[in-house]
Amino acid sequence: MTWGLSAPRRRVDDGMSALSEQQRAVLRFVARGLADHEIARLLSLSVQEVSAEVGEILRRLDLRDRMHAVVFAHETGVIRLPLPR
């Protein structure tokens, strides 16, 4: 697995089909830099539920940590941020 700006763009379905809709929503918020308590408030979940979902996302996508989840989300096009000029 390659990580970084020079890596070829991954397809969105690379692992995303393994995630539930709720997990996809959590991943989008994680990729935007939100903390578990902020995600919990937005999705009307407990902080413990969000933490468990993040752990399950990492396990299902075979990612080491939240930072790798952010990179994954950007590389697969789950989230796209504008590039600075």
DSSP file (Angstrom, degrees, kcal/mol; ACC not computed):
  #  RESIDUE AA STRUCTURE BP1 BP2  ACC     N-H-->O    O-->H-N    N-H-->O    O-->H-N    TCO  KAPPA ALPHA  PHI   PSI    X-CA   Y-CA   Z-CA
    1    1 A M              0   0    0      0, 0.0     2,-0.4     0, 0.0     0, 0.0   0.000 360.0 360.0 360.0 134.7    0.0    0.0    0.0
    2    2 A T        -     0   0    0      6,-0.1     2,-0.4     2,-0.1     5,-0.0  -0.888 360.0-171.1-110.5 136.1    1.4    3.4   -1.0
    3    3 A W        +     0   0    0     -2,-0.4     2,-0.2     4,-0.0     3,-0.1  -0.970  38.4  63.2-123.9 141.4    0.6    6.6    0.9
    4    4 A G  S >  S-     0   0    0     -2,-0.4     3,-1.1     1,-0.1    -2,-0.1  -0.668  89.1 -68.0 135.5 173.0    1.5   10.1   -0.1
    5    5 A L  T 3  S+     0   0    0      1,-0.3    -1,-0.1    -2,-0.2     0, 0.0   0.776 125.5  54.0 -68.2 -26.7    0.9   12.8   -2.7
    6    6 A S  T 3  S+     0   0    0     -3,-0.1    -1,-0.3     2,-0.1     3,-0.1   0.515  83.4 111.1 -87.1  -3.4    2.7   10.9   -5.4
    7    7 A A  S <  S-     0   0    0     -3,-1.1     3,-0.1     1,-0.1    -3,-0.1  -0.399  80.1-101.6 -69.5 145.0    0.6    7.7   -5.0
    8    8 A P        -     0   0    0      0, 0.0     2,-0.1     0, 0.0    -1,-0.1  -0.381  48.5 -92.4 -64.0 146.5   -1.8    6.9   -7.8
    9    9 A R        -     0   0    0     -3,-0.1     2,-0.2     1,-0.1    67,-0.1  -0.396  43.0-137.3 -64.0 130.4   -5.4    7.9   -7.0
   10   10 A R        -     0   0    0     65,-1.1     2,-0.2    -2,-0.1    -1,-0.1  -0.544  21.3-103.5 -86.9 154.4   -7.3    5.0   -5.5
   11   11 A R    >   -     0   0    0     -2,-0.2     3,-1.8     1,-0.1    -1,-0.1  -0.511  25.4-123.5 -74.9 146.5  -10.8    4.1   -6.4
   12   12 A V  T 3> S+     0   0    0      1,-0.3     4,-0.5    -2,-0.2    -1,-0.1   0.827 110.2  59.4 -59.7 -33.1  -13.6    5.1   -4.0
   13   13 A D  H 3> S+     0   0    0      3,-0.1     2,-1.9     2,-0.1     4,-0.7   0.465  70.1 119.3 -80.4   2.1  -14.8    1.5   -3.7
   14   14 A D  H <4 S-     0   0    0     -3,-1.8    -1,-0.1     1,-0.2    -4,-0.0  -0.478 107.4 -28.5 -65.7  86.4  -11.4    0.4   -2.4
   15   15 A G  H >4 S+     0   0    0     -2,-1.9     3,-1.5     1,-0.0     4,-0.3   0.153 115.2 106.8  92.2 -19.6  -12.7   -0.8    1.0
   16   16 A M  H >< S+     0   0    0     -4,-0.5     3,-1.7     1,-0.3    -3,-0.1   0.814  70.6  64.0 -65.6 -28.7  -15.6    1.6    1.2
   17   17 A S  T 3< S+     0   0    0     -4,-0.7    -1,-0.3     1,-0.3    -3,-0.1   0.721  94.6  62.6 -67.0 -18.1  -18.1   -1.2    0.4
   18   18 A A  T <  S+     0   0    0     -3,-1.5     2,-0.3    -5,-0.1    -1,-0.3   0.581  93.1  82.8 -79.5  -9.9  -17.0   -2.8    3.7
   19   19 A L  S <  S-     0   0    0     -3,-1.7     2,-0.1    -4,-0.3    38,-0.0  -0.724  76.7-127.7-100.5 145.1  -18.3    0.3    5.6
   20   20 A S     >  -     0   0    0     -2,-0.3     4,-2.3     1,-0.1     5,-0.2  -0.342  34.9-102.6 -75.7 167.4  -21.8    1.0    6.8
   21   21 A E  H  > S+     0   0    0      1,-0.2     4,-2.2     2,-0.2     5,-0.2   0.902 124.9  51.4 -57.9 -41.8  -23.4    4.3    5.9
   22   22 A Q  H  > S+     0   0    0      1,-0.2     4,-2.5     2,-0.2    -1,-0.2   0.909 109.1  49.8 -63.6 -41.5  -22.8    5.5    9.5
   23   23 A Q  H  > S+     0   0    0      2,-0.2     4,-2.7     1,-0.2    -1,-0.2   0.875 108.7  52.8 -65.6 -36.6  -19.1    4.5    9.2
   24   24 A R  H  X S+     0   0    0     -4,-2.3     4,-2.2     2,-0.2    -1,-0.2   0.909 109.7  48.9 -63.4 -41.0  -18.8    6.4    5.9
   25   25 A A  H  X S+     0   0    0     -4,-2.2     4,-2.0     2,-0.2    -2,-0.2   0.923 111.4  49.2 -63.5 -44.2  -20.2    9.5    7.6
   26   26 A V  H  X S+     0   0    0     -4,-2.5     4,-2.8     1,-0.2    -2,-0.2   0.921 109.8  52.1 -61.0 -43.8  -17.8    9.1   10.5
   27   27 A L  H  X S+     0   0    0     -4,-2.7     4,-2.7     1,-0.2    -1,-0.2   0.903 107.1  52.5 -60.5 -42.0  -14.9    8.7    8.1
   28   28 A R  H  X S+     0   0    0     -4,-2.2     4,-1.0     1,-0.2    -1,-0.2   0.910 112.5  45.1 -60.8 -41.4  -15.9   11.9    6.3
   29   29 A F  H  <>S+     0   0    0     -4,-2.0     5,-2.2     2,-0.2     3,-0.3   0.892 111.8  51.4 -70.4 -39.1  -15.9   13.8    9.5
   30   30 A V  H ><5S+     0   0    0     -4,-2.8     3,-1.8     1,-0.2    -2,-0.2   0.923 107.8  53.6 -60.2 -43.3  -12.6   12.3   10.7
   31   31 A A  H 3<5S+     0   0    0     -4,-2.7    -1,-0.2     1,-0.3    -2,-0.2   0.758 104.4  55.4 -64.9 -24.5  -11.1   13.3    7.3
   32   32 A R  T 3<5S-     0   0    0     -4,-1.0    -1,-0.3    -3,-0.3    -2,-0.2   0.449 122.9-106.8 -87.2  -0.5  -12.3   16.9    8.0
   33   33 A G  T < 5 +     0   0    0     -3,-1.8    -3,-0.2     1,-0.3     2,-0.2   0.635  64.4 154.3  91.0  14.0  -10.4   16.9   11.3
   34   34 A L      < -     0   0    0     -5,-2.2    -1,-0.3     1,-0.1     2,-0.1  -0.501  39.9-125.2 -78.7 146.6  -13.3   16.7   13.7
   35   35 A A    >>  -     0   0    0     -2,-0.2     4,-2.4     1,-0.1     3,-0.5  -0.430  29.7-102.7 -82.3 162.2  -12.8   15.1   17.1
   36   36 A D  H 3> S+     0   0    0      1,-0.2     4,-2.7     2,-0.2     5,-0.2   0.879 121.6  53.0 -54.9 -41.9  -15.0   12.3   18.4
   37   37 A H  H 3> S+     0   0    0      1,-0.2     4,-1.6     2,-0.2    -1,-0.2   0.842 110.1  48.4 -67.2 -31.0  -17.1   14.6   20.6
   38   38 A E  H <> S+     0   0    0     -3,-0.5     4,-2.1     2,-0.2    -2,-0.2   0.909 112.7  47.4 -72.4 -42.2  -17.8   16.8   17.6
   39   39 A I  H  X S+     0   0    0     -4,-2.4     4,-2.4     1,-0.2    -2,-0.2   0.907 109.8  54.4 -62.7 -42.2  -18.7   13.9   15.4
   40   40 A A  H  X>S+     0   0    0     -4,-2.7     5,-2.3    -5,-0.2     4,-0.7   0.912 108.9  47.8 -58.8 -44.2  -20.9   12.5   18.2
   41   41 A R  H ><5S+     0   0    0     -4,-1.6     3,-0.5     1,-0.2    -1,-0.2   0.920 113.6  46.9 -63.9 -44.2  -22.8   15.8   18.4
   42   42 A L  H 3<5S+     0   0    0     -4,-2.1    -2,-0.2     1,-0.2    -1,-0.2   0.840 120.6  36.9 -68.7 -33.9  -23.4   16.0   14.7
   43   43 A L  H 3<5S-     0   0    0     -4,-2.4    -1,-0.2    -5,-0.2    -2,-0.2   0.354 108.0-119.1-100.7   5.3  -24.5   12.4   14.2
   44   44 A S  T <<5S+     0   0    0     -4,-0.7     2,-0.3    -3,-0.5    -3,-0.2   0.921  71.4 128.2  55.4  48.1  -26.5   12.2   17.5
   45   45 A L      < -     0   0    0     -5,-2.3    -1,-0.2    -6,-0.2     2,-0.2  -0.783  63.9-100.7-121.2 167.5  -24.3    9.4   18.8
   46   46 A S     >  -     0   0    0     -2,-0.3     4,-2.1     1,-0.1     5,-0.2  -0.533  32.1-115.2 -82.4 159.5  -22.3    9.0   22.1
   47   47 A V  H  > S+     0   0    0      1,-0.2     4,-2.6     2,-0.2     5,-0.2   0.871 118.8  55.4 -60.9 -36.6  -18.6    9.6   22.1
   48   48 A Q  H  > S+     0   0    0      2,-0.2     4,-2.3     1,-0.2    -1,-0.2   0.889 106.0  50.6 -64.8 -39.1  -18.1    5.9   22.9
   49   49 A E  H  > S+     0   0    0      2,-0.2     4,-2.4     1,-0.2    -2,-0.2   0.917 111.5  47.7 -64.7 -42.4  -20.1    4.9   19.8
   50   50 A V  H  X S+     0   0    0     -4,-2.1     4,-2.7     2,-0.2    -2,-0.2   0.929 111.2  50.8 -63.8 -44.3  -18.0    7.2   17.6
   51   51 A S  H  X S+     0   0    0     -4,-2.6     4,-2.2     1,-0.2    -2,-0.2   0.902 111.3  48.4 -59.5 -41.8  -14.8    5.9   19.1
   52   52 A A  H  X S+     0   0    0     -4,-2.3     4,-2.2     2,-0.2    -1,-0.2   0.896 111.0  50.7 -66.0 -40.0  -16.0    2.3   18.4
   53   53 A E  H  X S+     0   0    0     -4,-2.4     4,-2.7     2,-0.2    -2,-0.2   0.906 109.0  51.1 -64.5 -41.8  -16.9    3.2   14.8
   54   54 A V  H  X S+     0   0    0     -4,-2.7     4,-2.5     1,-0.2    -2,-0.2   0.931 110.7  49.3 -60.9 -45.0  -13.5    4.8   14.2
   55   55 A G  H  X S+     0   0    0     -4,-2.2     4,-2.1     1,-0.2    -1,-0.2   0.896 111.9  48.1 -60.3 -41.0  -11.9    1.6   15.5
   56   56 A E  H  X S+     0   0    0     -4,-2.2     4,-3.1     2,-0.2     5,-0.2   0.883 109.7  52.6 -68.8 -38.5  -14.0   -0.5   13.3
   57   57 A I  H  X S+     0   0    0     -4,-2.7     4,-2.3     2,-0.2    -2,-0.2   0.940 110.4  48.0 -60.0 -47.7  -13.3    1.7   10.3
   58   58 A L  H  <>S+     0   0    0     -4,-2.5     5,-2.7     1,-0.2     4,-0.5   0.900 114.5  46.7 -60.5 -41.2   -9.5    1.4   10.9
   59   59 A R  H ><5S+     0   0    0     -4,-2.1     3,-0.8     3,-0.2    -2,-0.2   0.946 113.6  46.3 -67.2 -48.5   -9.9   -2.4   11.3
   60   60 A R  H 3<5S+     0   0    0     -4,-3.1    -2,-0.2     1,-0.2    -1,-0.2   0.845 119.1  40.6 -65.8 -33.7  -12.0   -2.9    8.2
   61   61 A L  T 3<5S-     0   0    0     -4,-2.3    -1,-0.2    -5,-0.2    -2,-0.2   0.431 108.6-123.4 -94.0   0.7   -9.8   -0.7    6.0
   62   62 A D  T < 5 +     0   0    0     -3,-0.8     2,-0.3    -4,-0.5    -3,-0.2   0.942  57.3 153.5  56.2  52.0   -6.6   -2.1    7.5
   63   63 A L      < -     0   0    0     -5,-2.7    -1,-0.2    -6,-0.2    -2,-0.1  -0.853  44.8-141.6-112.0 147.9   -5.4    1.3    8.5
   64   64 A R  S    S-     0   0    0     -2,-0.3     2,-0.3     1,-0.1    -1,-0.1   0.886  71.4 -19.8 -76.6 -40.4   -3.0    2.1   11.4
   65   65 A D  S  > S-     0   0    0     -7,-0.1     4,-1.6     1,-0.0     3,-0.3  -0.888  77.1 -76.2-157.7-178.3   -4.5    5.3   12.8
   66   66 A R  H  > S+     0   0    0     -2,-0.3     4,-2.3     1,-0.2     5,-0.2   0.856 122.7  58.7 -60.6 -36.8   -6.7    8.3   12.2
   67   67 A M  H  > S+     0   0    0      1,-0.2     4,-2.3     2,-0.2    -1,-0.2   0.911 105.6  48.7 -61.8 -41.5   -4.1   10.0   10.1
   68   68 A H  H  > S+     0   0    0     -3,-0.3     4,-2.6     1,-0.2    -1,-0.2   0.847 108.6  54.6 -66.1 -31.9   -4.0    7.0    7.7
   69   69 A A  H  X S+     0   0    0     -4,-1.6     4,-2.5     2,-0.2    -2,-0.2   0.891 107.6  50.1 -66.4 -38.7   -7.8    7.2    7.6
   70   70 A V  H  X S+     0   0    0     -4,-2.3     4,-2.1     2,-0.2    -2,-0.2   0.936 112.3  46.5 -63.4 -47.0   -7.5   10.9    6.6
   71   71 A V  H  X S+     0   0    0     -4,-2.3     4,-2.9     1,-0.2     5,-0.2   0.928 111.9  51.6 -61.4 -45.1   -5.0   10.1    3.8
   72   72 A F  H  X S+     0   0    0     -4,-2.6     4,-2.2     1,-0.2     6,-0.3   0.929 109.0  50.7 -55.8 -47.8   -7.3    7.2    2.7
   73   73 A A  H  X>S+     0   0    0     -4,-2.5     5,-1.6     1,-0.2     6,-1.4   0.883 114.0  44.0 -61.1 -40.0  -10.3    9.5    2.5
   74   74 A H  H ><5S+     0   0    0     -4,-2.1     3,-0.6     1,-0.2    -1,-0.2   0.910 113.7  49.6 -72.0 -42.0   -8.4   12.0    0.4
   75   75 A E  H 3<5S+     0   0    0     -4,-2.9   -65,-1.1     1,-0.2    -2,-0.2   0.803 114.2  44.9 -69.0 -28.9   -6.8    9.5   -1.9
   76   76 A T  H 3<5S-     0   0    0     -4,-2.2    -1,-0.2    -5,-0.2    -2,-0.2   0.503 113.1-115.0 -93.0  -4.5  -10.1    7.7   -2.6
   77   77 A G  T <<5S+     0   0    0     -3,-0.6    -3,-0.2    -4,-0.5     3,-0.1   0.621  75.2 132.8  81.6  12.3  -12.0   10.9   -3.2
   78   78 A V  S   <S+     0   0    0     -5,-1.6     2,-0.4    -6,-0.3    -4,-0.2   0.879  84.3  14.0 -60.1 -36.6  -14.3   10.4   -0.1
   79   79 A I  S    S-     0   0    0     -6,-1.4     2,-0.4    -9,-0.1    -2,-0.3  -0.996  71.3-165.0-139.0 142.4  -13.5   14.0    0.7
   80   80 A R        -     0   0    0     -2,-0.4    -6,-0.0    -3,-0.1    -5,-0.0  -0.986   3.8-168.1-132.0 123.7  -11.9   16.7   -1.4
   81   81 A L        -     0   0    0     -2,-0.4     2,-0.1    -7,-0.0    -2,-0.0  -0.832  33.5-101.9-105.7 147.9  -10.5   19.9   -0.1
   82   82 A P        -     0   0    0      0, 0.0     3,-0.0     0, 0.0    -1,-0.0  -0.424  37.9-118.2 -67.0 142.4   -9.5   22.9   -2.3
   83   83 A L        -     0   0    0     -2,-0.1     2,-0.1     1,-0.1    -3,-0.0  -0.589  32.2-106.5 -78.1 142.5   -5.8   23.2   -2.8
   84   84 A P              0   0    0      0, 0.0    -1,-0.1     0, 0.0     0, 0.0  -0.375 360.0 360.0 -66.9 148.7   -4.2   26.4   -1.5
   85   85 A R              0   0    0     -2,-0.1    -2,-0.0    -3,-0.0     0, 0.0   0.428 360.0 360.0 -91.6 360.0   -3.2   28.9   -4.2
